[in-house]
Every structure is written in structure tokens, then in C-alpha cells.
Amino acid sequence: MKTNVLIIDDEVKLSGLLARIIEFEGYRVLQAPNAKAGLRLLETEEVMVVLCDVKLPDINGVELVSRIKELQPHIEVINITAFGNIHDSVKAIKNGAFDYLMKGDDNEKIIPLLSMAVDKASLSHKVLQLEKRIGSKYSFSNIIGKSEAILRSVELAKKVANTPTTILLLGETGTGKEVFAQAIHQESDYRAKSFVAVNCSAFSHELLESELFGHKAGAFTGALKEKKGLFEEANGGTIFLDEIGEMTLDLQAKLLRVLENGTFNKVGDSQTTRVKVRVLAATNRDLKKEAETGHFRLDLYYRLSVFTIQLPPLRERKGDIPTIAKHFMKEFALKINRKIDHMDDLFLKIINEHPWRGNIRELKNVMERVIILSSTDTLTADLLPLEFFKEEDDRTEAMDLETIERQHICKVLHHCKGNKTETANILGIGIATLYRKIEHYNINLQKLVLLSV
């Protein structure tokens, strides 16, 4: 597909000649006689470079540069004029022009200059598309579920996202707190800068202080050179402090200072560092109770909990389980290049009744496992881990007789590692009867053996 170049010039003969020269180089050229017509073309056509005369009938071409850049920042603009002056050339570059050319010079210079401008614009366009894809990946639309509990959490997050307010995300492990934090960042004015996430439970006290705030060279053994902390890396953006309840009291005091006035001292440094960072924090603990027992600073708790969002556990959003499972099914099937697009009724029933103590993270891991084990386009119950059937024991009264019988046969086959004779003996039925039941219930013996290993 040819690259589009737009020429805006009211001198039709000269612009026509320039268009032919550029077309010989393989570009597609669009032409407009004035700024208004040029801007209309930019609304409908994907243009990489604009060649713009300075003397236009409706607006000065130098001023038009900033208008174009406001509308589409990735477009490169080259001003051309027959009456050049230093003031205009300086202003054009300040307004964002790629270059400023005198007519007469353009025959020799325009093609190599145009090529460089196209290269720069193409790179900017690719970066813009990549940023859009990343933004889409981490947007609120990527949070799966229609249950009232999750929609309520999303609505709260959307309301607070485009503010500088500190947010505390509460919820059990695996409920998607980091996904929410990333979505909040993408919807905020901080999205142009970094999103930095750190798990406070993953570091010792000394290492966490250095990771968050950085250190001066020689601050401690092994600190051979100065290091930027994550707060500096996130300057202008967002820092997400996961498992903040694990932070020690002295580090909490240092964090409180950052939240209050945006300043801190690096480890071993007497100089104050200033940052502007939006802080999002998360925990699965009850921080208020922790504060009451002296394990968390009460003043920090109140500063963090200006706006709290509670994320529901998966067991409280049962209706979302099939949808989330299907999402992971597609994701992992695509990863291993397999066509798996169905889940049978029993599979859906069991995953819907499972307590999911590990929440979405546990569901994701289980779906990856069953996709690897599956040899057909349909996921069946015998692919699920053995503990799923053990957890069904307390709920068998609510299930039909065939389901109970199938699960019991699967458990015994698990126990016997697929040995049908031993299984039949334990069940107290003939081997032929066992074969019929295996066929009737569509039990995959190969997968049962794999699961029992």
C-alpha cells in the first residue's frame, strides 16, 4: 500500500509539478488548494507527510503546522516558500515542522527530505498503534464479567480513574487487583507515563527500601553505583504497591511522606528527591484491624484509603465463571495452536460449583492445564484435577444419580491409575459392565492416567 503525501498549495501548476516528481518515487499524492481543504482531507485520508506552502489564501502555513500536529501528532509537516525568512523558519520548527524549505531548492532536496520525514512519521504511527493496543489490553473493557458485584467495582474504578486520588484495592489473592490497577492507569491522565508495579511481599525490608526509593553509591555493601528507585521510574505516572500490608512500619513512615508531599531520601542520601506519582495500593488484609493491633500505621491507612474499591471473590460472581473460563480456553488454545472451542455440560457444572479459593488466578491455571491435556475440541470433566472430585463429596446430595456414579467411577479409576480390572473389583461390578459405563459416560482413560500420576 502506497504512502500518502498531501501537498497544500494554491499555486496549482507548481504543486502539480511537485506532485508528479513525488509520484515517480512511488508515493500517492493528494492535493489541496488551501488549509481548509487540506484539513478536510486529513479527516478522511491516512497521511504521513504534508508539504505545505507558507503563503496560503486562508491561513499562514507556519500556523497551520501546529493545527495539523494537534489533530494528528504523528504527521510530519514540511513548510515550503518562495519568500523565506529566519523568523518564519524558526517559528515553523517550534510549531513542530519537520523542516523549512525555499522553493527552488526543493527539486534537489525534497525527495531525500521527504523520505526521512516518511520514515519518522511511519515510526510514530507504529508507536501510536502499539500504544492503542496496549491501552486496549489493559482497559476496563478487558475486565470480564457481567455480575452485579464486578460491575459495581468497575463503575467505582471508572469514576475515580481520571483523578490524582490515591486508591486502595481490597480483595482476596487472585481477584485481579493488578488488572484493575492497570485499567485505572490507562483511563487516567498519567497513562502517557510509566505504570510500575511492585509486590511488597517479594523483598526483604532492606531490599524493598532500595527498590522503592533507590540508593546512593556506597550506601551499603554491594551498592557500587547510584540507583534510581521505582518511585523515580514512575515519576509522572503510576506506582502500584501490591501486598502493602507486608511493608514494615519504618518504610510505611517513608511512604506516608511521599503521599503527603511527594518527597523522600534515597538510602544513604541527605538530598531530598521530589516526584509526582499517582499511588495505587492493594492488599488482602484488613488494614484497619492491622492498624488497631499496631501492625500498620493508622495515619497511613487513612491516607491510602481515601478511596477504596472492594474486588469480589470468584465464588460471589458465579455467573461470570463460564465466561471467564471460555476466555482462557480461547487464549490457551490459540497459544498451543489447537482448535478447542467447547466445554461439556458436566465440565461447566463442576467448575461453576468449585469454591475457587485461588479465584481468577486458580481458574486460569486450571484452564491452561485442561487445554494441554485435551485431545479433542471439547473440554470434559475427566480433564479436571482429582481434587475437584474430592471437593464434590460434600455436595453429592444435590446432584443426579448419573453424575454421582460417573464421578465415583472416575475417582476409582484415578486411584487405580487406569487399571480396569482393579477398578471393577473395587466397584463390585463385572469388567464388561465397567467398559459399558466408561463408554456411556465418555470417560477418557488416557487423561485419567495422566491426572493420577
C-alpha positions as CSV (number, residue, x, y, z in Angstrom):
1,M,0.0,0.0,0.0
2,K,1.4,3.4,-1.1
3,T,2.3,6.1,1.4
4,N,0.0,9.2,1.2
5,V,1.7,12.6,0.9
6,L,-0.5,15.7,1.0
7,I,0.5,18.9,-0.8
8,I,-1.3,22.1,0.3
9,D,-0.5,24.9,-2.1
10,D,-2.7,27.4,-4.0
11,E,-0.3,27.6,-7.0
12,V,-1.8,24.7,-8.9
13,K,0.8,24.4,-11.7
14,L,3.7,24.3,-9.2
15,S,2.0,21.9,-6.9
16,G,1.1,19.7,-9.9
17,L,4.7,19.5,-11.0
18,L,5.9,18.7,-7.5
19,A,3.2,16.0,-7.2
20,R,4.5,14.3,-10.4
21,I,8.0,14.3,-9.1
22,I,6.9,12.7,-5.8
23,E,4.7,10.2,-7.6
24,F,7.7,9.0,-9.6
25,E,9.2,7.9,-6.2
26,G,6.2,5.6,-5.5
27,Y,4.2,7.8,-3.2
28,R,0.4,8.6,-3.6
29,V,-0.1,12.3,-3.7
30,L,-3.2,14.2,-2.5
31,Q,-3.6,17.9,-3.3
32,A,-5.5,20.8,-1.6
33,P,-5.6,24.5,-2.7
34,N,-5.9,25.9,0.8
35,A,-5.7,25.0,4.5
36,K,-9.4,24.3,4.9
37,A,-9.5,21.7,2.1
38,G,-6.3,20.2,3.4
39,L,-7.7,19.7,6.9
40,R,-10.8,18.1,5.4
41,L,-8.6,15.6,3.6
42,L,-6.8,14.8,6.8
43,E,-10.1,13.8,8.4
44,T,-10.7,11.0,5.8
45,E,-7.2,10.0,4.5
46,E,-4.3,8.5,6.4
47,V,-1.4,10.8,5.5
48,M,2.2,10.5,6.6
49,V,3.7,13.8,5.4
50,V,2.2,17.2,4.5
51,L,4.1,19.6,2.2
52,C,2.6,23.0,3.0
53,D,3.2,26.4,1.3
54,V,3.7,29.2,3.8
55,K,1.6,31.7,1.8
56,L,-1.9,30.2,1.7
57,P,-5.1,32.2,1.0
58,D,-6.9,31.3,4.2
59,I,-4.2,30.8,6.9
60,N,-0.4,31.1,7.3
61,G,1.3,27.8,6.5
62,V,3.5,28.1,9.6
63,E,0.5,28.5,11.8
64,L,-1.1,25.5,10.0
65,V,1.7,23.3,11.3
66,S,0.5,23.5,14.9
67,R,-3.1,22.8,13.8
68,I,-2.1,19.7,12.0
69,K,0.1,18.5,14.9
70,E,-2.8,19.0,17.3
71,L,-5.1,16.8,15.1
72,Q,-2.6,14.1,14.2
73,P,0.7,14.3,16.1
74,H,2.4,11.5,14.0
75,I,2.1,13.5,10.7
76,E,5.3,15.3,9.7
77,V,5.0,18.7,8.0
78,I,7.5,20.4,5.7
79,N,6.9,24.1,5.0
80,I,7.9,25.4,1.6
81,T,8.0,29.0,0.5
82,A,9.3,31.4,-2.2
83,F,9.8,34.2,0.3
84,G,11.7,32.6,3.2
85,N,12.9,34.4,6.3
86,I,14.6,33.4,9.5
87,H,11.6,34.3,11.7
88,D,9.2,32.0,9.8
89,S,11.7,29.1,9.7
90,V,12.4,29.3,13.4
91,K,8.6,29.5,14.2
92,A,7.8,26.6,11.9
93,I,10.3,24.3,13.7
94,K,9.0,25.5,17.1
95,N,5.4,24.6,15.9
96,G,6.6,21.1,15.1
97,A,7.6,21.3,11.4
98,F,10.0,18.6,10.2
99,D,11.8,21.2,8.0
100,Y,11.5,24.5,6.2
101,L,12.5,24.7,2.5
102,M,12.9,27.5,0.0
103,K,11.3,26.9,-3.4
104,G,14.0,26.4,-5.9
105,D,16.0,24.2,-3.5
106,D,13.2,21.7,-3.3
107,N,14.0,19.9,-6.6
108,E,17.3,18.6,-5.2
109,K,16.3,18.4,-1.5
110,I,12.7,17.4,-1.4
111,I,12.9,13.7,-2.2
112,P,15.6,12.7,0.4
113,L,13.9,15.1,2.9
114,L,10.5,13.5,2.2
115,S,12.0,10.0,2.6
116,M,13.3,10.9,6.1
117,A,10.0,12.6,7.1
118,V,8.1,9.5,5.9
119,D,10.4,7.2,8.0
120,K,9.9,9.3,11.1
121,A,6.1,9.5,10.6
122,S,5.8,5.8,10.0
123,L,7.7,5.0,13.2
124,S,5.5,7.5,15.2
125,H,2.4,5.9,13.6
126,K,3.5,2.4,14.7
127,V,4.2,3.5,18.2
128,L,0.8,5.1,18.3
129,Q,-0.9,1.9,17.2
130,L,1.1,-0.1,19.7
131,E,0.1,2.3,22.5
132,K,-3.6,1.9,21.4
133,R,-3.3,-1.9,21.5
134,I,-1.6,-1.9,24.9
135,G,-4.2,0.6,26.2
136,S,-7.0,-1.8,24.9
137,K,-5.4,-4.8,26.6
138,Y,-5.3,-3.1,30.0
139,S,-8.6,-1.1,29.7
140,F,-11.7,-1.6,31.7
141,S,-13.3,-3.4,28.7
142,N,-10.8,-6.2,29.2
143,I,-12.3,-7.0,32.7
144,I,-14.5,-9.9,32.0
145,G,-17.9,-10.3,33.8
146,K,-21.4,-9.0,33.9
147,S,-22.3,-9.9,37.5
148,E,-23.5,-7.1,39.7
149,A,-20.6,-7.4,42.1
150,I,-17.9,-6.9,39.4
151,L,-19.8,-4.2,37.6
152,R,-20.1,-2.2,40.8
153,S,-16.3,-2.4,41.3
154,V,-15.7,-1.3,37.7
155,E,-18.1,1.6,38.0
156,L,-16.3,2.9,41.1
157,A,-12.9,2.5,39.4
158,K,-14.0,4.4,36.3
159,K,-15.3,7.3,38.5
160,V,-12.0,7.7,40.3
161,A,-9.6,6.8,37.5
162,N,-9.2,10.2,36.0
163,T,-8.3,11.9,39.3
164,P,-5.0,12.1,41.2
165,T,-6.6,10.4,44.2
166,T,-4.8,7.5,46.0
167,I,-6.8,4.3,45.7
168,L,-6.7,1.2,47.9
169,L,-7.8,-2.1,46.2
170,L,-9.1,-4.7,48.6
171,G,-9.7,-8.4,47.8
172,E,-8.6,-11.9,48.2
173,T,-5.5,-13.2,46.4
174,G,-6.1,-13.8,42.7
175,T,-9.2,-11.5,42.3
176,G,-7.4,-9.3,39.7
177,K,-6.2,-6.3,41.7
178,E,-3.3,-5.6,39.4
179,V,-5.6,-5.8,36.3
180,F,-7.8,-3.1,38.0
181,A,-4.8,-1.0,38.8
182,Q,-3.6,-1.2,35.1
183,A,-7.1,-0.3,33.9
184,I,-7.2,2.7,36.2
185,H,-3.8,3.9,35.0
186,Q,-4.9,3.6,31.3
187,E,-8.0,5.7,32.0
188,S,-6.1,8.4,33.8
189,D,-4.1,11.5,32.9
190,Y,-1.0,9.5,33.9
191,R,-1.3,6.9,31.1
192,A,1.4,8.6,28.9
193,K,4.0,7.8,31.6
194,S,5.0,4.5,33.2
195,F,2.9,2.1,35.2
196,V,5.3,0.5,37.7
197,A,4.1,-2.5,39.8
198,V,5.9,-3.9,42.9
199,N,5.0,-6.8,45.2
200,C,5.9,-5.6,48.7
201,S,6.0,-9.2,50.0
202,A,8.6,-10.2,47.5
203,F,11.5,-8.3,49.1
204,S,13.2,-8.1,52.4
205,H,12.9,-4.8,54.3
206,E,16.4,-3.5,53.1
207,L,15.9,-4.5,49.5
208,L,12.3,-3.1,49.4
209,E,13.5,0.3,50.6
210,S,16.2,0.3,48.0
211,E,13.8,-0.8,45.2
212,L,11.2,1.8,46.1
213,F,13.4,4.8,46.8
214,G,16.8,4.0,45.3
215,H,20.2,4.4,46.9
216,K,23.5,6.4,46.7
217,A,26.7,4.7,45.8
218,G,28.3,3.2,48.9
219,A,25.1,3.3,50.9
220,F,25.6,-0.3,51.8
221,T,27.8,-3.3,50.9
222,G,27.3,-4.0,47.2
223,A,25.9,-0.6,46.4
224,L,28.6,0.1,43.8
225,K,26.8,2.9,42.0
226,E,23.8,5.2,42.5
227,K,20.5,3.5,41.7
228,K,17.1,5.1,40.8
229,G,14.2,3.7,42.8
230,L,10.8,2.7,41.4
231,F,9.2,6.0,42.6
232,E,11.6,7.8,40.4
233,E,11.0,5.4,37.5
234,A,7.3,6.1,37.9
235,N,7.6,9.9,38.1
236,G,4.7,11.4,36.2
237,G,3.0,8.0,36.1
238,T,1.5,5.4,38.4
239,I,3.1,3.1,41.0
240,F,1.1,0.1,42.2
241,L,2.1,-1.2,45.6
242,D,0.7,-4.8,45.9
243,E,0.5,-6.6,49.2
244,I,1.2,-3.3,51.0
245,G,0.2,-4.9,54.3
246,E,3.6,-6.6,54.3
247,M,5.5,-3.3,54.5
248,T,7.4,-2.7,57.7
249,L,6.5,0.3,60.0
250,D,9.6,2.4,59.2
251,L,9.0,2.0,55.5
252,Q,5.4,2.9,56.0
253,A,6.6,6.2,57.5
254,K,8.7,6.9,54.4
255,L,5.8,6.1,52.1
256,L,3.5,8.4,54.1
257,R,5.9,11.3,53.5
258,V,5.8,10.6,49.7
259,L,2.0,10.6,49.8
260,E,1.9,13.8,51.8
261,N,4.4,16.0,50.0
262,G,5.9,13.9,47.1
263,T,9.4,13.8,48.7
264,F,11.8,11.2,50.0
265,N,15.5,10.5,50.6
266,K,17.3,7.7,48.8
267,V,19.1,5.2,51.0
268,G,22.4,6.9,52.1
269,D,21.5,10.2,50.7
270,S,20.9,13.5,52.5
271,Q,19.5,15.2,49.5
272,T,15.7,15.2,49.0
273,T,14.2,13.8,45.9
274,R,10.8,15.1,44.6
275,V,8.4,13.1,42.5
276,K,4.8,13.4,41.2
277,V,3.4,9.9,41.3
278,R,-0.2,8.5,41.5
279,V,-0.2,5.8,44.1
280,L,-2.4,2.7,43.9
281,A,-2.1,0.1,46.7
282,A,-3.6,-3.3,47.2
283,T,-3.9,-5.9,50.0
284,N,-5.8,-9.0,51.0
285,R,-5.6,-8.0,54.7
286,D,-7.9,-5.9,56.9
287,L,-5.6,-2.9,57.3
288,K,-7.9,-1.2,59.8
289,K,-7.6,-4.2,62.1
290,E,-3.9,-4.4,61.5
291,A,-3.6,-0.7,62.5
292,E,-5.7,-1.3,65.6
293,T,-3.2,-4.0,66.7
294,G,-0.2,-1.9,65.9
295,H,1.0,-3.8,62.8
296,F,0.1,-1.0,60.3
297,R,0.2,2.8,60.7
298,L,-3.2,4.2,61.3
299,D,-2.3,7.6,59.6
300,L,-1.1,5.7,56.5
301,Y,-4.2,3.6,56.4
302,Y,-6.4,6.7,56.4
303,R,-4.2,8.3,53.7
304,L,-4.3,5.2,51.5
305,S,-8.0,4.6,52.0
306,V,-9.2,7.9,50.6
307,F,-11.0,5.8,48.0
308,T,-11.3,2.0,48.5
309,I,-12.6,-0.5,45.9
310,Q,-13.5,-4.0,47.1
311,L,-13.0,-6.7,44.5
312,P,-15.4,-9.6,44.8
313,P,-14.1,-13.2,45.1
314,L,-15.0,-15.5,42.2
315,R,-17.4,-17.5,44.3
316,E,-19.6,-14.4,44.6
317,R,-19.8,-14.0,40.9
318,K,-20.8,-17.5,39.8
319,G,-22.5,-16.3,36.6
320,D,-19.1,-15.0,35.4
321,I,-17.2,-18.3,35.7
322,P,-18.3,-19.8,32.3
323,T,-17.4,-16.6,30.5
324,I,-14.0,-16.2,32.2
325,A,-13.3,-20.0,31.5
326,K,-14.2,-19.6,27.8
327,H,-11.9,-16.6,27.6
328,F,-9.0,-18.6,29.0
329,M,-9.9,-21.6,26.8
330,K,-9.6,-19.4,23.7
331,E,-6.4,-17.8,24.9
332,F,-4.5,-21.1,25.7
333,A,-5.9,-23.0,22.7
334,L,-4.5,-20.2,20.5
335,K,-1.2,-20.4,22.3
336,I,-0.7,-24.1,21.5
337,N,-2.3,-23.8,18.1
338,R,-5.2,-26.2,18.9
339,K,-8.9,-26.0,18.0
340,I,-10.7,-26.3,21.3
341,D,-13.9,-24.4,21.5
342,H,-16.4,-26.3,23.6
343,M,-16.9,-27.3,27.3
344,D,-19.4,-30.1,28.0
345,D,-22.2,-29.6,30.5
346,L,-20.6,-31.6,33.3
347,F,-17.4,-29.7,32.9
348,L,-19.3,-26.4,33.2
349,K,-21.3,-27.7,36.1
350,I,-18.2,-28.8,38.1
351,I,-16.3,-25.5,37.5
352,N,-19.3,-23.5,38.4
353,E,-19.7,-25.3,41.8
354,H,-16.0,-25.3,42.6
355,P,-15.1,-22.9,45.5
356,W,-12.2,-21.3,43.7
357,R,-10.2,-20.3,46.8
358,G,-7.5,-19.0,44.5
359,N,-10.0,-17.0,42.5
360,I,-9.3,-16.0,38.9
361,R,-5.7,-17.0,39.1
362,E,-6.6,-20.5,40.1
363,L,-9.2,-20.7,37.3
364,K,-6.6,-19.5,34.8
365,N,-4.1,-22.2,35.9
366,V,-6.7,-25.0,35.7
367,M,-7.8,-23.9,32.2
368,E,-4.2,-23.9,31.0
369,R,-3.8,-27.5,32.4
370,V,-7.0,-28.9,30.8
371,I,-6.2,-27.3,27.4
372,I,-2.8,-29.1,27.5
373,L,-4.4,-32.4,28.4
374,S,-7.3,-32.2,25.9
375,S,-7.1,-34.3,22.7
376,T,-10.5,-33.2,21.3
377,D,-12.2,-29.9,20.6
378,T,-14.3,-30.3,23.8
379,L,-13.2,-30.0,27.4
380,T,-14.7,-32.8,29.5
381,A,-14.9,-33.3,33.3
382,D,-12.3,-36.1,33.4
383,L,-9.6,-33.5,32.5
384,L,-10.1,-31.6,35.7
385,P,-7.7,-32.3,38.7
386,L,-8.6,-35.0,41.1
387,E,-9.2,-32.5,44.0
388,F,-12.2,-31.2,42.1
389,F,-14.0,-34.5,42.6
390,K,-12.9,-34.7,46.2
391,E,-14.5,-31.3,46.8
392,E,-17.7,-32.5,45.3
393,D,-18.2,-35.1,48.1
394,D,-20.0,-32.7,50.4
395,R,-22.4,-31.7,47.7
396,T,-23.4,-35.0,46.1
397,E,-27.0,-34.9,47.6
398,A,-27.8,-32.0,45.2
399,M,-26.6,-34.0,42.1
400,D,-28.4,-36.5,40.0
401,L,-27.5,-40.2,40.3
402,E,-25.7,-40.5,36.9
403,T,-23.4,-37.6,37.8
404,I,-22.6,-39.2,41.2
405,E,-21.9,-42.6,39.5
406,R,-19.7,-41.0,36.8
407,Q,-17.6,-39.1,39.4
408,H,-17.3,-42.2,41.6
409,I,-16.0,-44.3,38.7
410,C,-13.6,-41.5,37.7
411,K,-12.2,-41.3,41.3
412,V,-11.7,-45.1,41.5
413,L,-10.0,-45.1,38.0
414,H,-7.8,-42.3,39.3
415,H,-6.9,-44.4,42.4
416,C,-6.2,-47.5,40.3
417,K,-4.2,-45.5,37.7
418,G,-6.5,-46.7,34.9
419,N,-6.4,-50.4,35.8
420,K,-9.9,-51.5,34.8
421,T,-9.8,-55.0,36.4
422,E,-8.8,-53.5,39.8
423,T,-11.4,-50.7,39.4
424,A,-14.1,-53.3,38.6
425,N,-13.2,-55.3,41.7
426,I,-13.3,-52.2,44.0
427,L,-16.7,-51.1,42.5
428,G,-18.0,-54.6,42.8
429,I,-19.1,-54.8,39.1
430,G,-18.1,-57.0,36.2
431,I,-15.4,-55.9,33.8
432,A,-17.9,-55.8,30.9
433,T,-20.2,-53.5,32.9
434,L,-17.3,-51.2,33.7
435,Y,-16.4,-51.0,29.9
436,R,-20.1,-50.1,29.1
437,K,-20.1,-47.4,31.8
438,I,-16.8,-45.9,30.6
439,E,-18.3,-45.7,27.1
440,H,-21.6,-44.4,28.3
441,Y,-20.0,-41.6,30.4
442,N,-17.4,-40.9,27.7
443,I,-14.6,-41.2,30.3
444,N,-11.1,-40.6,28.8
445,L,-8.9,-43.2,30.4
446,Q,-5.6,-41.8,29.0
447,K,-6.2,-38.5,30.7
448,L,-7.3,-40.1,33.9
449,V,-3.9,-42.0,34.0
450,L,-2.1,-38.7,33.3
451,L,-4.0,-37.0,36.1
452,S,-3.3,-39.7,38.6
453,V,0.5,-39.5,38.1
